[in-house]
């Protein structure tokens, strides 16, 4: 009953829960929630359903195309699979999806509404999605014969990104909850920011990215040692991101 995005996410969450050492009683608990998303709905399942409808009729489409195709497939399917009883919803915001899910998870814990929240995202890889990004001019096309050289963020000869699929999940919990159960704490989430350029659908201005980073580090007292950039390898996107980083950290 799951599409590829949810399957990727399910595998990642299973690994995360095992690594965290959470007991089944904590996983399936009203104080434990899940915020998982995808950049969009499953184009693969929409196309397949349309093909079946045309070729074999409506009765052959089957009842599982909706949970596979809908934008909230990751949170809906995983909440059933892992018996989630707390908050459960998806965020869909393109490349920012997982970051927004993690930030919202942190805020739910800070508000005292949840002790533990599973957060992350999953994305399928299918020709139907790849074709849309290619038509948009966002994918690399100059290196089809040497694909290992195609992904080249910030390179002078960059011409777009290399698309893929996969999933990721993290376990967030309050410090008190983690310490009480003797958890092996890997990291502390100390800041989060979310903004919008209000500028263009696909071409960033860079101003929103600058404000977003400033918000995220406003609660950080130490030094910043590593920046995990977006780095899409697009001619405009990389330049605007670098300009924003320079303005914030210079």
N, C-alpha and C positions, 0 to 999 in steps of 0.2 A: 504493500500500500504506500510505499515511500518512493519519491523521485530521487534522482542521483544526489541532489544537494542535501536532502535530509539524510541519505545513507552516509555520505561523507561526514556530515555533522554527528551522526549517531556513533560512528566509529571513533571520532575524535573525543566525543564526550565520554564514551566508555573508558577510553584510555585515561582521560583526565580524572575521572572519578576514582579509578583504580589507583592512580598515582597519589591522589589526595588522601586516600585512606578513609573516606567517608563511609559510614555504615549504611546499610539499606534503610534503617529507621530515620536517618537524617536526610537521605536522598528523597524519600517519599514522605514529606512532612510539610505541613502548612506554612512553616517558616522557611521553606526552601523553594525558590522559584527558578524560572528559566526565561531568558531573553535571547533568542536566536533569530537570525534573519538571512535573507538573500538579497542580492541586488535587484532582483525582479522575479516574476513568476517563471514557471518552467515552460519555456518556448517549445522544448522537445515534446512535452506531453500535450500541449495545445495542438501542435502540428500533427502528431500521431492520432489524436482524437478526431481531428478534422479529416484525415485520410481514411480512418476507419468508417466515419460517418458517411463519406461519399461512396466508399467502395462496398460496405457491408450493411449500412443502416444504423439507426440510432441505438437499437437494442444491443448491438455488439460493442458499443463504446465502453460499457462497464461502469460500475459505481465508484471506482477508485481514481478516476481521472481528476476529480475535483481536489481531493487532498494532495494529489501529486502536483497539480498545476498551480494551485493558489499561492499567492505571495507569502503566506504564513505557513507554508508546508513544513518548514524546519521546526518551528515551535509546536505546531499542532501534532506532528508525528512523534517528535521526541518526548513530548509530555505524556503521550500514551505509552510509549516504549519504556520510559523510565519512571512512570507512575508519579509524575510531578503534581503536587497539590497546592503549591504556592502560586505566585504571579506567573503568568505564561502568555507571552505575546512576541510578535516579530516586529522588527524595524527594517525598513527597506530604504536605503539611501545611497544606492550605487556603491562606489568604492569605499564609502565611509561607514557602511552598514555594521561591520563587526565592531569598529571603534565606538560607534554610537550605542551598540548593545552593551558593550563593556562599561561605558560611561553611565548609562542608565541603570545598570546593575549596581554599580557603586552607589549611586544616588538612592536607590531603593534601600540599600543597607544603611546608609547614613541617615535616612528618614526613620529608621527603626521598623520598617515594614517587613523586612526579611533578614534572616541571619546568614543565609547562603543563597547565592544566585549563580547559576550556570550561564555563561555568556559566550557569544561567538557568532560564527556564521558558516554557511556552506554555499558553494556555487557549482552548478553543473557545467559540463563542457559538451556542447552539441553544435552541429553545423548551423542550426537555425539561429543560435545566438552569435556564433562567429561571423556569420554572413552579415548580420546587422552592424556589428562593429566595423567590419571591413567596408561596408557601404558608407559608413560614417567617416572613413579615412583614418581611423584610430589605430589600426593594426599595421605592424611592420610588413612590408611587401618587397623590399629591395634585397632581402637576404633569404629568399625561399630555397635557394640551392645550398646555402650555408646557414641553416637554422640555428646552429650553436653560436653564431655571431649576431643574431638578430636583436636580442634583448640588450640594449646598450644605453641605459639611462645616462643623461648628461653628456653623452658623446656628441661631437660635432656632426657626425653622420647618422644620428638617430632618426628614425622615421616612423615610430609607433611601437606599441607594446606587443608582446607575445601572449596570447590568451591561454588560459588553462582552467582546470576545475579542481576543487578540493574543499576541505573543511577544517575548522579549528575551534577549539573550545577551551575556556579557562574556568576555574572554580574560584569565585570570589566569596569571601566571608569576612565578618567583622573580626577585628583583632581579638576581642574578648572570646568569641566563639572558637576561633582557631587555637588560642592558648588553652582554653578549657578542655579541649579534646586532645591536646598534645600534638597538633598538626605540625608537619614539616613545612614551615613558611618559606616559600621560594622568593617572593617579592612583595613589596607594598605599593599600592596604587595611591599616589599622593596628589595627583592633579588631573583635571579633565577640562577640556574646552570644546564648545561646539558653536560654529558661526556659519553665516552664509554671505557670499559676495553680493548677492542681489544684482548680478551683473549680466550673466549670460548662461545659457543652458549647458554649454560644453567648454567654453573658453574662460578660464578663471582670470580674475583681475589681479589676484595676489593679495589684495587688501584684507579679504576675509580670512585667508590663511594666516596672515600676520596676527590679526586679532585672536584667532583661535589658539595659536601657540602662546601668545601672551596670557590668555586665560588659563591655559593648562599649566604654565610655570608660575603663575601668581601665588600658588601655595607651596612652592618648592623653595627650601632654604639653601640647599647645597648646590653644587655645580652641575651643569648638564654635560655628560660625557659622551652621549651617543644620540644621534638623531636618526630615527627610522623614517626616511622620506617616502613620499608617494612614488616618485620616480617612474612615471609612466612611459618615458622615452619618447614622448610626443614633442614636437618642436616648440610649441607654445607653452604647454604645461610645465615642462622641466624648467624653463627660464623663469616663469612666474613664481614657481616654488622656490627656486634658488634666491630670487630677489627678496621674497618674504623671509626666508631663513637669514639672509644677510642683514636685513633691517632689524630683526629681533635679536640676533646674537652678536652683532658688531658693537 
